[in-house]
Amino acid sequence: LPLCFPQKLWKMLESDQFQSIWWSEGGKSVAINEELFKAEVLGREGPQQVFHTQSIKSIVRQLNLYGFTKMQRDEQRSASLPEFLAEEAAVSAHSQVLYYYNPCFNRAHPRLLETCLRR
């Protein structure tokens, strides 16, 4: 069975294969480096393709359909070193980092993933 969108997202976040997407806020939200994500994830073709789109707008639409809400960041930085370094790299590269939150999508509670349903 193919994975649904939240499951794919989870696998990407737990994989060390992707530099463009990471857990933020101690595993309570998702951070996406938009420019890097376009190249690293949406630019894949064939068997390496993760999503059936090359559009960041489609990914944002999926996030919204699954109940994720965009978070505003006021230059606050994450507490963990890997998150801090990833955010610093994104800021220094002048890339936009998108932050999304869903109460059913939490690294510390993987069982909640099954309650993360499409609206």
ZIKAMO-V523516 format. One record per helix or strand of 2 or more residues. SS is the DSSP state (helix for helix, strand for strand). FROM is the first residue (numbers start at 0). LEN is the number of residues. If there is no record, write none. Layout:
ss = (SS | SS)
from = (FROM | FROM)
len = (LEN | LEN)
This chain:
ss = (helix | strand | helix | strand | helix | helix | helix | strand | helix | strand | helix)
from = (4 | 20 | 24 | 28 | 33 | 45 | 55 | 68 | 80 | 96 | 109)
len = (10 | 4 | 3 | 5 | 9 | 3 | 10 | 3 | 12 | 5 | 6)
